[in-house]
Amino acid sequence: ERALLPAVRRAGLSSLIIADGFSCKEQIQQETSRHALHLAEVMQMALREGAYGGPHIYPEEAVVKPRITQQRRSMRRAGIATAAMCAAGALLWWGAKRNAA
């Protein structure tokens, strides 16, 4: 709250927020409405989209939205796999208990 976050909050909507460190990126994401990008992500974005990032409120949305979508999809798949394993374990336990009786 002394230097980093106030500077991010003062940054204009079209300003890119660049931070290579994990903790800085996490603090920016958790405490502001912005997402910091790694320098390599900024370079990749410039090669793909040019100087203008397209019709986004924040320029980092072109990189952040697909990442968040992939994370949610992965978490959904993990949840389904966990539920399936629990169901299979319950069926095996029930079958073993039934056969023992």
N, CA, C and O atoms as CSV, one atom per row, in Angstrom:
chain,resi,resn,atom,element,x,y,z
A,1,GLU,N,N,0.804,-1.204,0.000
A,1,GLU,CA,C,0.000,0.000,0.000
A,1,GLU,C,C,0.846,1.267,0.000
A,1,GLU,O,O,0.303,2.368,-0.079
A,2,ARG,N,N,2.160,1.129,0.087
A,2,ARG,CA,C,2.989,2.338,0.099
A,2,ARG,C,C,3.410,2.771,-1.288
A,2,ARG,O,O,3.440,3.970,-1.565
A,3,ALA,N,N,3.735,1.846,-2.164
A,3,ALA,CA,C,4.238,2.248,-3.475
A,3,ALA,C,C,3.568,1.499,-4.620
A,3,ALA,O,O,3.039,2.121,-5.542
A,4,LEU,N,N,3.585,0.194,-4.570
A,4,LEU,CA,C,3.120,-0.622,-5.696
A,4,LEU,C,C,1.638,-0.432,-5.995
A,4,LEU,O,O,1.275,-0.050,-7.108
A,5,LEU,N,N,0.795,-0.688,-5.031
A,5,LEU,CA,C,-0.646,-0.658,-5.283
A,5,LEU,C,C,-1.169,0.739,-5.615
A,5,LEU,O,O,-2.000,0.856,-6.515
A,6,PRO,N,N,-0.732,1.799,-4.941
A,6,PRO,CA,C,-1.181,3.130,-5.368
A,6,PRO,C,C,-0.752,3.464,-6.806
A,6,PRO,O,O,-1.491,4.120,-7.541
A,7,ALA,N,N,0.433,3.012,-7.197
A,7,ALA,CA,C,0.893,3.268,-8.571
A,7,ALA,C,C,0.031,2.515,-9.581
A,7,ALA,O,O,-0.281,3.043,-10.649
A,8,VAL,N,N,-0.350,1.294,-9.249
A,8,VAL,CA,C,-1.218,0.522,-10.145
A,8,VAL,C,C,-2.586,1.182,-10.247
A,8,VAL,O,O,-3.153,1.265,-11.336
A,9,ARG,N,N,-3.118,1.649,-9.132
A,9,ARG,CA,C,-4.431,2.304,-9.146
A,9,ARG,C,C,-4.412,3.616,-9.916
A,9,ARG,O,O,-5.425,4.000,-10.500
A,10,ARG,N,N,-3.283,4.308,-9.926
A,10,ARG,CA,C,-3.165,5.562,-10.673
A,10,ARG,C,C,-2.947,5.345,-12.166
A,10,ARG,O,O,-3.142,6.264,-12.961
A,11,ALA,N,N,-2.546,4.144,-12.550
A,11,ALA,CA,C,-2.249,3.860,-13.959
A,11,ALA,C,C,-3.518,4.005,-14.799
A,11,ALA,O,O,-4.614,3.656,-14.360
A,12,GLY,N,N,-3.351,4.521,-15.998
A,12,GLY,CA,C,-4.473,4.693,-16.907
A,12,GLY,C,C,-5.009,3.354,-17.396
A,12,GLY,O,O,-4.348,2.322,-17.271
A,13,LEU,N,N,-6.207,3.386,-17.949
A,13,LEU,CA,C,-6.833,2.155,-18.428
A,13,LEU,C,C,-6.029,1.487,-19.527
A,13,LEU,O,O,-6.037,0.262,-19.641
A,14,SER,N,N,-5.340,2.266,-20.329
A,14,SER,CA,C,-4.586,1.676,-21.430
A,14,SER,C,C,-3.154,1.325,-21.047
A,14,SER,O,O,-2.391,0.848,-21.887
A,15,SER,N,N,-2.781,1.551,-19.802
A,15,SER,CA,C,-1.425,1.233,-19.349
A,15,SER,C,C,-1.291,-0.251,-19.057
A,15,SER,O,O,-2.166,-0.859,-18.441
A,16,LEU,N,N,-0.199,-0.817,-19.501
A,16,LEU,CA,C,0.098,-2.200,-19.158
A,16,LEU,C,C,0.788,-2.240,-17.811
A,16,LEU,O,O,1.668,-1.428,-17.528
A,17,ILE,N,N,0.390,-3.176,-16.992
A,17,ILE,CA,C,1.021,-3.383,-15.696
A,17,ILE,C,C,1.934,-4.593,-15.863
A,17,ILE,O,O,1.465,-5.699,-16.135
A,18,ILE,N,N,3.226,-4.383,-15.702
A,18,ILE,CA,C,4.201,-5.452,-15.902
A,18,ILE,C,C,4.890,-5.748,-14.579
A,18,ILE,O,O,5.429,-4.853,-13.929
A,19,ALA,N,N,4.863,-7.013,-14.192
A,19,ALA,CA,C,5.555,-7.461,-12.987
A,19,ALA,C,C,6.015,-8.891,-13.238
A,19,ALA,O,O,5.208,-9.750,-13.593
A,20,ASP,N,N,7.278,-9.143,-13.059
A,20,ASP,CA,C,7.810,-10.477,-13.301
A,20,ASP,C,C,7.765,-11.364,-12.061
A,20,ASP,O,O,7.837,-12.588,-12.171
A,21,GLY,N,N,7.646,-10.756,-10.886
A,21,GLY,CA,C,7.637,-11.537,-9.653
A,21,GLY,C,C,6.254,-12.058,-9.312
A,21,GLY,O,O,5.253,-11.371,-9.515
A,22,PHE,N,N,6.205,-13.275,-8.794
A,22,PHE,CA,C,4.938,-13.916,-8.452
A,22,PHE,C,C,4.183,-13.136,-7.382
A,22,PHE,O,O,2.983,-12.900,-7.525
A,23,SER,N,N,4.865,-12.733,-6.314
A,23,SER,CA,C,4.169,-12.067,-5.209
A,23,SER,C,C,3.618,-10.709,-5.633
A,23,SER,O,O,2.524,-10.332,-5.214
A,24,CYS,N,N,4.351,-9.976,-6.450
A,24,CYS,CA,C,3.857,-8.683,-6.935
A,24,CYS,C,C,2.619,-8.878,-7.802
A,24,CYS,O,O,1.640,-8.143,-7.675
A,25,LYS,N,N,2.670,-9.874,-8.685
A,25,LYS,CA,C,1.526,-10.146,-9.554
A,25,LYS,C,C,0.297,-10.534,-8.731
A,25,LYS,O,O,-0.813,-10.091,-9.024
A,26,GLU,N,N,0.493,-11.356,-7.708
A,26,GLU,CA,C,-0.620,-11.780,-6.863
A,26,GLU,C,C,-1.207,-10.613,-6.078
A,26,GLU,O,O,-2.427,-10.485,-5.977
A,27,GLN,N,N,-0.350,-9.765,-5.523
A,27,GLN,CA,C,-0.840,-8.604,-4.776
A,27,GLN,C,C,-1.651,-7.687,-5.675
A,27,GLN,O,O,-2.711,-7.204,-5.277
A,28,ILE,N,N,-1.164,-7.445,-6.881
A,28,ILE,CA,C,-1.874,-6.577,-7.815
A,28,ILE,C,C,-3.225,-7.182,-8.171
A,28,ILE,O,O,-4.230,-6.472,-8.207
A,29,GLN,N,N,-3.259,-8.466,-8.429
A,29,GLN,CA,C,-4.507,-9.141,-8.802
A,29,GLN,C,C,-5.508,-9.124,-7.653
A,29,GLN,O,O,-6.696,-8.894,-7.878
A,30,GLN,N,N,-5.051,-9.363,-6.429
A,30,GLN,CA,C,-5.954,-9.471,-5.295
A,30,GLN,C,C,-6.431,-8.122,-4.767
A,30,GLN,O,O,-7.536,-8.027,-4.232
A,31,GLU,N,N,-5.624,-7.087,-4.906
A,31,GLU,CA,C,-5.937,-5.801,-4.279
A,31,GLU,C,C,-6.402,-4.712,-5.243
A,31,GLU,O,O,-6.784,-3.627,-4.804
A,32,THR,N,N,-6.374,-4.983,-6.549
A,32,THR,CA,C,-6.835,-3.996,-7.531
A,32,THR,C,C,-7.709,-4.697,-8.562
A,32,THR,O,O,-7.907,-5.910,-8.493
A,33,SER,N,N,-8.217,-3.953,-9.493
A,33,SER,CA,C,-9.027,-4.539,-10.560
A,33,SER,C,C,-8.172,-4.926,-11.762
A,33,SER,O,O,-8.702,-5.262,-12.821
A,34,ARG,N,N,-6.871,-4.881,-11.601
A,34,ARG,CA,C,-5.958,-5.135,-12.705
A,34,ARG,C,C,-5.214,-6.456,-12.526
A,34,ARG,O,O,-5.197,-7.043,-11.445
A,35,HIS,N,N,-4.599,-6.903,-13.622
A,35,HIS,CA,C,-3.745,-8.086,-13.627
A,35,HIS,C,C,-2.401,-7.679,-14.208
A,35,HIS,O,O,-2.338,-7.031,-15.253
A,36,ALA,N,N,-1.336,-8.058,-13.535
A,36,ALA,CA,C,-0.002,-7.774,-14.048
A,36,ALA,C,C,0.404,-8.869,-15.014
A,36,ALA,O,O,0.039,-10.032,-14.842
A,37,LEU,N,N,1.154,-8.493,-16.024
A,37,LEU,CA,C,1.646,-9.436,-17.011
A,37,LEU,C,C,3.156,-9.572,-16.884
A,37,LEU,O,O,3.840,-8.638,-16.467
A,38,HIS,N,N,3.659,-10.723,-17.239
A,38,HIS,CA,C,5.099,-10.957,-17.328
A,38,HIS,C,C,5.586,-10.300,-18.609
A,38,HIS,O,O,4.821,-10.168,-19.565
A,39,LEU,N,N,6.825,-9.894,-18.641
A,39,LEU,CA,C,7.380,-9.233,-19.820
A,39,LEU,C,C,7.227,-10.106,-21.067
A,39,LEU,O,O,6.950,-9.589,-22.150
A,40,ALA,N,N,7.402,-11.409,-20.929
A,40,ALA,CA,C,7.252,-12.311,-22.074
A,40,ALA,C,C,5.815,-12.310,-22.591
A,40,ALA,O,O,5.597,-12.410,-23.798
A,41,GLU,N,N,4.830,-12.198,-21.693
A,41,GLU,CA,C,3.433,-12.127,-22.120
A,41,GLU,C,C,3.147,-10.848,-22.882
A,41,GLU,O,O,2.384,-10.847,-23.847
A,42,VAL,N,N,3.764,-9.756,-22.443
A,42,VAL,CA,C,3.591,-8.477,-23.137
A,42,VAL,C,C,4.185,-8.550,-24.541
A,42,VAL,O,O,3.595,-8.057,-25.502
A,43,MET,N,N,5.346,-9.164,-24.647
A,43,MET,CA,C,5.980,-9.297,-25.965
A,43,MET,C,C,5.139,-10.189,-26.881
A,43,MET,O,O,4.981,-9.886,-28.063
A,44,GLN,N,N,4.604,-11.279,-26.344
A,44,GLN,CA,C,3.753,-12.168,-27.135
A,44,GLN,C,C,2.481,-11.438,-27.566
A,44,GLN,O,O,2.031,-11.592,-28.701
A,45,MET,N,N,1.909,-10.657,-26.679
A,45,MET,CA,C,0.707,-9.899,-26.992
A,45,MET,C,C,0.978,-8.883,-28.105
A,45,MET,O,O,0.154,-8.699,-29.000
A,46,ALA,N,N,2.131,-8.231,-28.041
A,46,ALA,CA,C,2.490,-7.250,-29.068
A,46,ALA,C,C,2.684,-7.923,-30.423
A,46,ALA,O,O,2.295,-7.370,-31.451
A,47,LEU,N,N,3.282,-9.112,-30.430
A,47,LEU,CA,C,3.474,-9.820,-31.698
A,47,LEU,C,C,2.144,-10.272,-32.289
A,47,LEU,O,O,1.975,-10.253,-33.508
A,48,ARG,N,N,1.215,-10.672,-31.460
A,48,ARG,CA,C,-0.083,-11.155,-31.946
A,48,ARG,C,C,-1.017,-10.023,-32.358
A,48,ARG,O,O,-1.655,-10.089,-33.409
A,49,GLU,N,N,-1.095,-8.987,-31.528
A,49,GLU,CA,C,-2.126,-7.977,-31.707
A,49,GLU,C,C,-1.594,-6.614,-32.132
A,49,GLU,O,O,-2.382,-5.730,-32.468
A,50,GLY,N,N,-0.295,-6.425,-32.126
A,50,GLY,CA,C,0.252,-5.119,-32.460
A,50,GLY,C,C,0.223,-4.190,-31.267
A,50,GLY,O,O,0.001,-4.627,-30.138
A,51,ALA,N,N,0.445,-2.915,-31.512
A,51,ALA,CA,C,0.520,-1.943,-30.423
A,51,ALA,C,C,-0.831,-1.756,-29.739
A,51,ALA,O,O,-0.888,-1.554,-28.526
A,52,TYR,N,N,-1.912,-1.822,-30.502
A,52,TYR,CA,C,-3.240,-1.680,-29.925
A,52,TYR,C,C,-3.779,-3.063,-29.589
A,52,TYR,O,O,-3.795,-3.942,-30.450
A,53,GLY,N,N,-4.216,-3.268,-28.366
A,53,GLY,CA,C,-4.629,-4.573,-27.899
A,53,GLY,C,C,-6.024,-4.999,-28.284
A,53,GLY,O,O,-6.421,-6.123,-27.976
A,54,GLY,N,N,-6.782,-4.151,-28.942
A,54,GLY,CA,C,-8.118,-4.536,-29.349
A,54,GLY,C,C,-9.185,-3.942,-28.457
A,54,GLY,O,O,-8.903,-3.031,-27.679
A,55,PRO,N,N,-10.415,-4.445,-28.558
A,55,PRO,CA,C,-11.560,-3.831,-27.875
A,55,PRO,C,C,-11.702,-4.263,-26.415
A,55,PRO,O,O,-12.768,-4.733,-26.019
A,56,HIS,N,N,-10.669,-4.115,-25.624
A,56,HIS,CA,C,-10.711,-4.510,-24.219
A,56,HIS,C,C,-10.654,-3.265,-23.348
A,56,HIS,O,O,-10.057,-2.257,-23.725
A,57,ILE,N,N,-11.281,-3.345,-22.176
A,57,ILE,CA,C,-11.191,-2.225,-21.232
A,57,ILE,C,C,-9.746,-2.082,-20.763
A,57,ILE,O,O,-9.172,-0.993,-20.789
A,58,TYR,N,N,-9.173,-3.198,-20.334
A,58,TYR,CA,C,-7.783,-3.223,-19.931
A,58,TYR,C,C,-6.996,-3.998,-20.981
A,58,TYR,O,O,-7.487,-5.004,-21.493
A,59,PRO,N,N,-5.807,-3.563,-21.307
A,59,PRO,CA,C,-5.046,-4.259,-22.348
A,59,PRO,C,C,-4.660,-5.685,-21.979
A,59,PRO,O,O,-4.451,-6.511,-22.868
A,60,GLU,N,N,-4.561,-5.991,-20.692
A,60,GLU,CA,C,-4.148,-7.340,-20.292
A,60,GLU,C,C,-5.269,-8.371,-20.438
A,60,GLU,O,O,-5.017,-9.568,-20.301
A,61,GLU,N,N,-6.492,-7.937,-20.710
A,61,GLU,CA,C,-7.606,-8.879,-20.833
A,61,GLU,C,C,-7.386,-9.904,-21.945
A,61,GLU,O,O,-7.868,-11.033,-21.849
A,62,ALA,N,N,-6.670,-9.522,-22.988
A,62,ALA,CA,C,-6.418,-10.456,-24.090
A,62,ALA,C,C,-5.622,-11.667,-23.626
A,62,ALA,O,O,-5.741,-12.747,-24.205
A,63,VAL,N,N,-4.815,-11.497,-22.593
A,63,VAL,CA,C,-4.004,-12.588,-22.058
A,63,VAL,C,C,-4.693,-13.235,-20.860
A,63,VAL,O,O,-4.658,-14.456,-20.710
A,64,VAL,N,N,-5.316,-12.431,-20.014
A,64,VAL,CA,C,-5.850,-12.915,-18.747
A,64,VAL,C,C,-7.134,-13.732,-18.930
A,64,VAL,O,O,-7.282,-14.776,-18.296
A,65,LYS,N,N,-8.053,-13.290,-19.770
A,65,LYS,CA,C,-9.331,-14.000,-19.919
A,65,LYS,C,C,-9.161,-15.444,-20.380
A,65,LYS,O,O,-9.772,-16.335,-19.790
A,66,PRO,N,N,-8.350,-15.717,-21.418
A,66,PRO,CA,C,-8.148,-17.127,-21.793
A,66,PRO,C,C,-7.515,-17.950,-20.672
A,66,PRO,O,O,-7.851,-19.122,-20.496
A,67,ARG,N,N,-6.604,-17.344,-19.917
A,67,ARG,CA,C,-5.955,-18.048,-18.807
A,67,ARG,C,C,-6.976,-18.420,-17.736
A,67,ARG,O,O,-6.969,-19.543,-17.231
A,68,ILE,N,N,-7.845,-17.487,-17.393
A,68,ILE,CA,C,-8.866,-17.751,-16.374
A,68,ILE,C,C,-9.837,-18.816,-16.867
A,68,ILE,O,O,-10.252,-19.677,-16.092
A,69,THR,N,N,-10.206,-18.771,-18.147
A,69,THR,CA,C,-11.090,-19.775,-18.719
A,69,THR,C,C,-10.460,-21.162,-18.633
A,69,THR,O,O,-11.135,-22.129,-18.280
A,70,GLN,N,N,-9.180,-21.262,-18.951
A,70,GLN,CA,C,-8.484,-22.549,-18.872
A,70,GLN,C,C,-8.410,-23.052,-17.436
A,70,GLN,O,O,-8.587,-24.245,-17.191
A,71,GLN,N,N,-8.152,-22.160,-16.483
A,71,GLN,CA,C,-8.086,-22.558,-15.082
A,71,GLN,C,C,-9.435,-23.081,-14.600
A,71,GLN,O,O,-9.497,-24.097,-13.908
A,72,ARG,N,N,-10.510,-22.395,-14.963
A,72,ARG,CA,C,-11.844,-22.840,-14.552
A,72,ARG,C,C,-12.187,-24.188,-15.164
A,72,ARG,O,O,-12.756,-25.051,-14.495
A,73,ARG,N,N,-11.847,-24.371,-16.425
A,73,ARG,CA,C,-12.104,-25.644,-17.098
A,73,ARG,C,C,-11.333,-26.771,-16.412
A,73,ARG,O,O,-11.870,-27.859,-16.201
A,74,SER,N,N,-10.081,-26.510,-16.070
A,74,SER,CA,C,-9.258,-27.505,-15.399
A,74,SER,C,C,-9.813,-27.848,-14.021
A,74,SER,O,O,-9.832,-29.018,-13.636
A,75,MET,N,N,-10.261,-26.848,-13.280
A,75,MET,CA,C,-10.827,-27.084,-11.960
A,75,MET,C,C,-12.128,-27.878,-12.061
A,75,MET,O,O,-12.395,-28.740,-11.223
A,76,ARG,N,N,-12.934,-27.592,-13.078
A,76,ARG,CA,C,-14.178,-28.332,-13.284
A,76,ARG,C,C,-13.882,-29.801,-13.574
A,76,ARG,O,O,-14.529,-30.692,-13.022
A,77,ARG,N,N,-12.901,-30.048,-14.442
A,77,ARG,CA,C,-12.526,-31.425,-14.770
A,77,ARG,C,C,-12.003,-32.163,-13.539
A,77,ARG,O,O,-12.332,-33.329,-13.326
A,78,ALA,N,N,-11.194,-31.487,-12.736
A,78,ALA,CA,C,-10.661,-32.106,-11.524
A,78,ALA,C,C,-11.790,-32.434,-10.555
A,78,ALA,O,O,-11.765,-33.484,-9.912
A,79,GLY,N,N,-12.774,-31.553,-10.442
A,79,GLY,CA,C,-13.910,-31.804,-9.567
A,79,GLY,C,C,-14.730,-33.000,-10.030
A,79,GLY,O,O,-15.160,-33.818,-9.217
A,80,ILE,N,N,-14.946,-33.098,-11.346
A,80,ILE,CA,C,-15.697,-34.229,-11.896
A,80,ILE,C,C,-14.936,-35.531,-11.669
A,80,ILE,O,O,-15.528,-36.545,-11.300
A,81,ALA,N,N,-13.618,-35.500,-11.892
A,81,ALA,CA,C,-12.805,-36.706,-11.685
A,81,ALA,C,C,-12.818,-37.125,-10.216
A,81,ALA,O,O,-12.902,-38.316,-9.915
A,82,THR,N,N,-12.736,-36.175,-9.312
A,82,THR,CA,C,-12.768,-36.479,-7.883
A,82,THR,C,C,-14.112,-37.076,-7.486
A,82,THR,O,O,-14.170,-38.049,-6.735
A,83,ALA,N,N,-15.193,-36.488,-7.995
A,83,ALA,CA,C,-16.528,-37.014,-7.684
A,83,ALA,C,C,-16.686,-38.438,-8.223
A,83,ALA,O,O,-17.269,-39.294,-7.557
A,84,ALA,N,N,-16.173,-38.688,-9.418
A,84,ALA,CA,C,-16.268,-40.028,-10.004
A,84,ALA,C,C,-15.476,-41.039,-9.183
A,84,ALA,O,O,-15.935,-42.162,-8.974
A,85,MET,N,N,-14.296,-40.650,-8.717
A,85,MET,CA,C,-13.488,-41.555,-7.905
A,85,MET,C,C,-14.168,-41.836,-6.564
A,85,MET,O,O,-14.135,-42.964,-6.074
A,86,CYS,N,N,-14.778,-40.818,-5.976
A,86,CYS,CA,C,-15.488,-41.024,-4.709
A,86,CYS,C,C,-16.680,-41.952,-4.911
A,86,CYS,O,O,-16.937,-42.828,-4.086
A,87,ALA,N,N,-17.407,-41.759,-6.010
A,87,ALA,CA,C,-18.555,-42.623,-6.295
A,87,ALA,C,C,-18.099,-44.062,-6.515
A,87,ALA,O,O,-18.728,-44.997,-6.018
A,88,ALA,N,N,-17.011,-44.242,-7.255
A,88,ALA,CA,C,-16.490,-45.594,-7.493
A,88,ALA,C,C,-16.041,-46.234,-6.184
A,88,ALA,O,O,-16.305,-47.414,-5.952
A,89,GLY,N,N,-15.373,-45.477,-5.337
A,89,GLY,CA,C,-14.952,-45.997,-4.033
A,89,GLY,C,C,-16.130,-46.377,-3.169
A,89,GLY,O,O,-16.095,-47.400,-2.486
A,90,ALA,N,N,-17.187,-45.557,-3.189
A,90,ALA,CA,C,-18.384,-45.868,-2.405
A,90,ALA,C,C,-19.053,-47.135,-2.922
A,90,ALA,O,O,-19.519,-47.961,-2.137
A,91,LEU,N,N,-19.099,-47.288,-4.244
A,91,LEU,CA,C,-19.692,-48.505,-4.811
A,91,LEU,C,C,-18.881,-49.749,-4.449
A,91,LEU,O,O,-19.446,-50.794,-4.128
A,92,LEU,N,N,-17.562,-49.630,-4.502
A,92,LEU,CA,C,-16.708,-50.763,-4.120
A,92,LEU,C,C,-16.889,-51.109,-2.649
A,92,LEU,O,O,-16.977,-52.282,-2.289
A,93,TRP,N,N,-16.943,-50.101,-1.811
A,93,TRP,CA,C,-17.134,-50.335,-0.378
A,93,TRP,C,C,-18.484,-50.990,-0.121
A,93,TRP,O,O,-18.585,-51.941,0.654
A,94,TRP,N,N,-19.524,-50.473,-0.780
A,94,TRP,CA,C,-20.867,-51.014,-0.614
A,94,TRP,C,C,-20.922,-52.470,-1.097
A,94,TRP,O,O,-21.521,-53.331,-0.453
A,95,GLY,N,N,-20.279,-52.724,-2.252
A,95,GLY,CA,C,-20.250,-54.090,-2.779
A,95,GLY,C,C,-19.507,-55.047,-1.867
A,95,GLY,O,O,-19.947,-56.179,-1.663
A,96,ALA,N,N,-18.381,-54.603,-1.315
A,96,ALA,CA,C,-17.615,-55.438,-0.398
A,96,ALA,C,C,-18.396,-55.693,0.885
A,96,ALA,O,O,-18.365,-56.805,1.412
A,97,LYS,N,N,-19.085,-54.694,1.388
A,97,LYS,CA,C,-19.882,-54.846,2.611
A,97,LYS,C,C,-21.041,-55.784,2.369
A,97,LYS,O,O,-21.378,-56.600,3.226
A,98,ARG,N,N,-21.658,-55.668,1.195
A,98,ARG,CA,C,-22.794,-56.527,0.856
A,98,ARG,C,C,-22.371,-57.987,0.692
A,98,ARG,O,O,-23.086,-58.893,1.120
A,99,ASN,N,N,-21.205,-58.218,0.069
A,99,ASN,CA,C,-20.693,-59.576,-0.122
A,99,ASN,C,C,-20.257,-60.208,1.207
A,99,ASN,O,O,-20.321,-61.428,1.364
A,100,ALA,N,N,-19.823,-59.400,2.140
A,100,ALA,CA,C,-19.364,-59.899,3.433
A,100,ALA,C,C,-20.533,-60.350,4.299
A,100,ALA,O,O,-20.384,-61.205,5.173
A,101,ALA,N,N,-21.701,-59.760,4.040
A,101,ALA,CA,C,-22.865,-60.090,4.873
A,101,ALA,C,C,-23.550,-61.322,4.468
A,101,ALA,O,O,-24.542,-61.709,5.086
